[in-house]
Amino acid sequence: MRIRIVGAGAMGRGIAQWAAVAGHTIELADVRQEAVGEAIGFVRHMLERAVQKQRMTDEAAEAASARMLSVDSPAAPGDDVELVIEAVREDLGTKTELFRQMEDVLPAGAVFATNTSSLPVTQIASGLLDPSRLCGLHFFNPVPLMKIVEVIPGALTRPEIPQTLAELVRGTGHAAVVVSDTPGFLINHVGRGLVTEAFALLEESVCDTTGIDRIVRDVLGLRMGPFELMDLTGLDVTAVVTDSIWEGFRHSDRLRPSYLAPNRVAAGLHGRKTGRGFYAYGPGLPAPADLPEQPVTGDADRPVWVAGEGRDSDTLRTVLGESGAAVEKGSAPSDQALVLSPVWGTTVAAVIVEGGLPAERTLGVDPLSLTARRRVLAMTPASEEAAVCDARAVLARTADGAGAVPVSVVRDTAGSVAQRVLASIVSVAASVAERSIAAPGDIDVAVTAGLGYPVGPLAWGDRIGAQRLLHLQEGLHRSTGDPRYRPTRWITERAQLGLPLTELGAVPPTAGT
C-alpha cells in the first residue's frame, strides 16, 4: 500500500517507521520541507539502531529505508496514494483545511485518516466534500513500541473503512480497536479513572502523593503511581485532557477533575520537563520509587485481635498467624490488644460504632493489601499514636522473619486508597462498555497495551467479583453521598445476574434501518 503521512513531527516519524517496516511505501510530507528530511534521517537512524540490537536484519532495514519517500507538499498530486494519515497539530481548522486541499488532488478512492487524539472525527470530516472517506486512526507515542491503535469512525464514515484500517493495523503486529467518536475515545477516557481518583484522595488528605503512588504500585501492581505518571506526561497535558473529556461528557461526576490541578499548572509544576511537579527532578535526586520509607518503630509483639467474620477476617488472621504475630482468640479483645479490622467499602469509624470496639486502638486493614507487596493500615482521628506504631510493626512482620513488609498508614476513608482507585478504574471502563463506546474485550486489550495496567479493567473487576465490586461501589456511594461513586448499570446487572463483566451478553435486535 502507498501511504502518505502528513506531519513530520514525533508522531509522523513514528507512523512512518511503523508503516515502512511493515512493507508499505511511504510518502512523507510537511509544510516545512526541511522537517521531512530530518524525519527520514531520524527514522533511518532508528532502523540502524534496530540492526545493532539485532532486532532487524541489514536487508530488512535497507528495504524499509528505501520505501520512505518525500513529497514537496501535503497537497501534492499522487495518483497511487491509497491512504493518507494526518499527524499535524491538534487544531480543527488546520486539519480540516489540510484534508480539503488533499481532496482536490488525490484519488477519490484514497482513504483519509486523522491521528487526532482529542478532536471529534466527525467535526474534522464535516469540512470535506465527501466526509464518508475520513476515519480516525489514533496511534500512541512511541508508535513502533506502543502496539495499539484506536480506529474511530465518524458519523458518516463508510462502514467498510474502519474494518479495512483495523486489518491494516493488525497486519503490522499492532492491535486495533474500533471506538465510537466520543470525547477521549477509549484509552484516554479510561485513563481518567486513575488520575481523577488519585486527586480526590489527595483533596481529602487521605494520603500524600508518595503514599498514594506506593499503594498503587505495590498493592494494585501498576508500573507507575498516578502522580509519577502525571509528572512523566506533564500535568499541563493531563489537566487539559481531563477537562476536555469531562466537558465532553457534559460534566459527568465520574470524570470530575480536581480543583488542585489549575494552580499547579499555573505555577509551572508540570513534572519532569520543568524539573518540579509532584516530585523534584535533577542530578542526584532520587526517583519517586526510591524515596526512603519511614522506619518501623512499634512493638511487633503486641497482641492483636481481628474483628469480624468471613473471608477477609480469616485471611488477616492467617497472614498474622503465619508471621508469628500474637493473635488473640475469643469473642472480644483483651484490654491491651490492638484491634485490626478488614474494611471493604466502608470506614473504620463505622466498624468501630457497629461493633462497639475501642476507638483508640482499632485500626483498619485493606484486604487487597494482605497478599500484596505492601500492606495498608487505616487510622481514625481517635487512634492513639502508640497503637498506630504498634499495628504498623505487627503488619510488617514476615512469615520467614527476614526483612519486613512495607506498611503504609492512611487516614480513614471508605474503601481505603487501593479500593477507591480500583473501583474508579473499573467503573470508568464499565461506563465505556455500557455506552457501547467499545466492545468489552477491546476495552481490556486497549487499556493493557496503552496504559500498561497489569490486567484489563473489566477482567480486573471479574477477579474481584461483580458482586463484591458492587458492594464496594454501593458502600462508597452510601458513605460519601457523591454521585461520582454511583454504581454503574454494567456492574449492577452483571452482579445481579451472575454474569462476567468482560462479556457483552444478550442485546436487543435493531428496530430497523
N, C-alpha and C positions, 0 to 999 in steps of 0.2 A: 504494500500500500504506500502511496505517496502522501505524506502528511506535511502540511505547512504549519509551523509553530510560530506564532506571533508573540514577541516579547522575549528578549534575551537576558532577562534577569535571572535570579536564583531559580525560580520555578520553571521558566522556559528552558534553562540549561538542563535542569534535571529531567524534564519531559523529553528533551531532545536525546539525552543519553539513554533513557529508558526505551524510547522507540527505535533508535538506531541499533542498539544491542539486540533488540527483538527481531531485527531483519527488515525494518521499514526504511524507506528513503525519506530523508528529512529535508525540508526547505525551511531554514531559519530566517526570520525577518524581524526587523525592529525599526522604529523611526530613526534611531541612531545607528548608522551603518557600522561605525566602529565597534558598537556593542556586539554586533553579530560575530565579527572576527574574534573578539575577546571571548565570547561564549563558546565558539567552536574550539578555540585553543584550550579553554578550561576543560571541556569535555574530553578532548584528546589526551590531556594530562591525566584525567581521571581514569581513562582507559589504560594508559601506560602503567599507572599505579596498580590497577587490577591485574595486569600481566605480571608485575613484580611480585605481587602477593599470591600469584598462581591461581587467581580466580578466573582468568581468561587466558586463552592461548594468544600468541602473537598474531596468528592468522585471523582469529575472530575479532581482535581489537582493530587490526588494519581494515578489515571488511566493514566494521561499524563506522570507523572514521571516514571511509570512502563514501559512505551513504549520507553523510552530512553535507548539505549544500547551503549556500547563502543566496538570497534574492535581494534585489535592490530596495524593495518596498513591500510592506504588508499587503498593499493592493496591486502588486504586480500581476500581470496575467499569468495563468497557469492552467493550461488545458488538461493536464494529467492529475491535478490535485483532487484527491478523493475525500480528504478530511482536513479541516482547519481546527487547530487547538489554540485558543487565545489565552495568553497569560500576561496581560498588561495590568496596570494599576487598577485598584478597586474603585472605579468611578463609572456610574451608569452611563453617562453621556459619552465618555470615551469609548467604552466597549461597544455601545450601540452604533456609534458613528463608524467605528472600525469595521464592524460586520457589514454595515450598509455599503461601505466602499468596496469590500470584497465581493459583495453580492453582485456588483456590476461587472466584475472581471473574471470570476471563477465559474466553473460549470454549474449548471442548475442542480446537478445531482450530487455536488460536494456537500458533505455534512459539516455543519458548523458546531463547534463545541467550545464552551467557555469554562475556564478554570476558576471562575469566581468562587470565593469562599463564603460570601455573605450576601451578595445581591440576588434578588429574585430572578431566576432564569426567565420566567415569563415576561418580566418587565424589560429585560435585555432584548428578548425576541420580538417584543411588540413594535420595535422601530424598524423591523425588516419588512420588505415587500412580501417575503414568504417566511413567516415565523415558524412554520412547521419543520423547517430544516435545522433548527437550533436546539441543542440539548446541553445540560450541564455535565462537565466531566472534571470533578474536583479531586486533584492529586494532593498529596501531603509531602512536606519537605523533611528530609531529602528524598526525592522521588524514587531513586533506584533502591533505597533501603526500606521506605515505608510502603509495604506491599499491599496497599488498599486504595481503592479509587471509588468515589461516590458518583453514580450515574443519576442525573437529576432531569427527568423530562419536564418541560414546561407545559402549560395548559394546552398548547396547540401542537406540541411536538408529535411528529408522525409516529405511530405506535411501534413500527419496526426499528426505529433508530436506537432507543435505549438497549434493546436486546443485541443489536449489532455492535454497539460500543462496548457492552459488557463482555461479549465474546472476544472482541479485540483485546480488551484488558486481560482477560483470563488467559488468552493465548500467550501472553508475555510472562506468565507466572505470578502476576498480581491478582489479588481478589477484587471482585467488583460487586457492589451492592446497589440496587436500584432504590432511590429515595424520592419521596414527594418533595415538591418545590415549596418548602416551608422554612421559616427562619432557622438558620444554623444547620439546615439539612439534618444529618444524623449524628456524626461523631462530635461536632462542636456542641450540638444540642445536649446529647447525653453527658458530655463532659461538664456541664453546668452542675450536675448533681454533686460532684466532689467539691468544687470550689465554693459554691454558694453555701453549702452546709458547713464547710470549714470556717468561712467568715461568720456564719451565725453562731458557732461555738465561741469564736473569738469575741464577738459582740457581747456575749453573755458572760465573759470571763471564766468559762468553764476550764480553760487551759490556755497556756501561751502557745505561740506558733511552733516553737521547738517541740513541745509536748504533743501537740496535735499531729505534727509530722511524724514523730516517733511512733505514735499509736497506729497511724495509717500504714506506715511501712511495716512495723513488726507484728501487728495484730491482723490487719487486713491483707498484708502481703503485696502492696503496691511498691513499685520500684522507687518512687519518689513521693514524699508527702505533698499536700496541696500547696503549701507556701513555698517549698523548694521549687515546685513546678511553676508557680506563678513568677518566681524570680528568674527562672530559666526562659520562659516565653515572654516575659515582660508584663508587669502589671498594667501598663498603659494599654497593651494589646488585649489582655484578658478582660479589663474593665469595659472596653468598647464592645467586645464580642458579647459579654454577658448582658450589657444594657440593650444591645441590639436584639438579642433573642428574646429577652423579657418584654421589650416593647412590641416585638413582632407577634408575640403570643398574647398581646393585649393585657400586659401586666399580670401574667399568671403568678399566683402566690408561690407555686412550687419552684419557680425560676427567679424569685425576687433577689436583686443584687443587694450588696451591703452598703450602708452609709459610710463605712470605713474607707472604701476604695478611692473616692474622688480626691480627698485631701492628700492621700499618699501619692496619687498620680501627680497632683499639682506640685507637690514638694520634690518631685523628681526621684522618688523612691521606687524606681521601676524594676530593680533587680540587678542581675549580673551586668547588664550593659551600662548601668550608671554607677556601678560599684557598691551600691546600697539598695537594699529592698527590705524584705523581712529579715535578711541576714546581711552581714558585711562581707565584701569580697576584696581580695587583694593578696599580694605576696605575703606568705607566712600565716595567713588567716586559715583556720580550719574549715573544711567543708561542713555544711549543715549536719550531715550524718555523723561527723566525727566530733561534735561538741561533747564535752565531758558530762557525765551523769552526776547527779547529787549522790554523795556517799550514803550507804545504808548504815544507820547508827542505832537502830532499835534492838529490842530484846527478842531474838528469834525463837526463844524457848518459852515465851509467854503462852499459857494455854489459850486455846481458841475453840469456840463453839459455832457451828454452822447452822444458820437459821433456815427453815423451810424444808419442804419435801419435794421430791420429783427429780428429774434428770439433772438439772443444773446443780442442785444442792448435793446430790450424790457424787457428781463429778468433782465438785470442790472438795468434798470430804476425801475422796480417793486421792486427788492430787496432793492435798496437805498430808495425808497419811503416808503416802509414798515418799514424801520429802523428809519424814521424820518429825513433823510438827506434833505438838501435844494437843491432839484433837479430843475435846471432851464429848462424852456421850450423854444421853439423858434428854429430858423434855425441856430443860431450861439451863442457861449458862450459870456458872459459879460467879461469885462476886468479883473475881479478879480476871475472868476470861474476856478476851476480845470476842465480839460477835461479828461474824462475817456472813453477809447475805448476798447470794447471786441476785442481780437485778436485771429484768428484761422488760424494757418498755415502760418502766416506772421509776420512781425516785427512791432513794434510800430513806428519805424522810417519810414517805408513805408506808414503807415496810416497817419502820420503827413504830409508827402510830398504829398500824393494823395489828402488829404482833406484840405490842406493849413492851418493846425492847429498850434497853438502856441507851439513851441517845448519845451519851458521851463516849461510849466505846463500841458502838455499832457502825460498821462501815460496809460499803457495797463493793462487790467484785463483778466485773463484766464477764459473763460466761464465755464470750468469744475469745477472751484472752487466756483462758485456762490451758489451752493446748497450743498456744502461740509462742512466739519468741519473747513476748513481753506480757506482763500482767498489769491490769489496770484496777486501781483502788479508788473508790469514790468516797469523799468525806463530806459531812454536812456542817453547817455553822455551829452545831453543838458538839462536834468532835473534839476530844481532848488531844493536845499535841502528842502526848506520850502514846496514846492509843494509835494514832496515825503512824508514828515512827515504828512502833512495835508490829503493827499489822503489815507494814511495808517489809520489815525484816522477815516476818513469817512467810509472806508470799514469795520472797526472794530465794527461799531455800530450794535446793535441787535434790532430786532423788539420790544421786550418787555423791552428794556433798562437795562436788567440785565446782568452784565458781559460784555464781549467783544469777538468778533470772532477773533481768531489769524490771523494775516496777514503777509505773507512772502513777502519780497521785493527781486526781482531778476533782473539781467541785461537783457536788451532786447535781445531776440533771437527768431528766427522764431518758433512759436508754444509754446513758454514758456516751463517750466520744465515738467509739467504733460502731456501735449500733446505729447511731444517728447518721453517720456518714454512709454506712452500708444501706440503710433504709432510703436515704436520699438518692443514691446511685441507682438502686433497683427501681425506685418509684418513678424517677425521670425516664428510665428506659421503658418501664411499663406504660407510662403515658404516651410514649412514642409508638408503642405497639398498638395501644387501644385506639389511637388516632389513625392507624394504618399508614403512618409515615414510612415505615419499612417493615418487612416481614420479621418475625421473632428471630429466626435463625440468622438473618442478615444483621440484625442488631448486634448479636453476640460476636459474629465474625468481625464486623467493622470495629467494634469497641476494643476487642482484644488486640487487633492489628494496629488500630490507630491511636489508642490511648495506653496500650501496654498493660492493661489490667490482667491479673493472673487467670481470670475466667470471665466469660461474658456476664453482664449484669443479670440477665434473666436466668441463666444457668446457675449463677451465684445464689439467686433467690430460691431456686429449686434445691440447692444444697442445704439452705436453711430450712426450707419447707414453706409452702404457701400459707398454711395455717399459722405457723409460728411468726412468719413475716407480717401477716395481717394483724396478729395480736400485738406485735411491736408497733405497727403504724397506728392502730387504734389507741394504744397506750400513749404514744407521743401526742396524738391529736387531743386526747382527753386531758392529758396533763398540761399542755401548753395553750389549748384553745386556738392555736394558729392554723389557719386553713392550709398552710404550707404542708402540713403533715396529714392531711385528709387522705384516707386510704384510696388507692386507685381502683377503678372498676375492674381492671385487668386482674389485679391480685385478689380482690374480694370474691369475684366469681369463681376463680380457679381454686381458692381456698374452700369455698362452699361446696364445689362440685368434685373436689379431689383430682383436679387436672394440673398438669405441669405448666409452669409459666412460659416455657420455651415452645409450646405448641399453639398454633392459631386456633385450632378447634373448629367446630362447625360454624358456617356463616350462612346467612340467608341468601337465596338466589337473587340475582339482579331483577329489578322490576321491569326492565325494558331497555331499549337502546336510546 
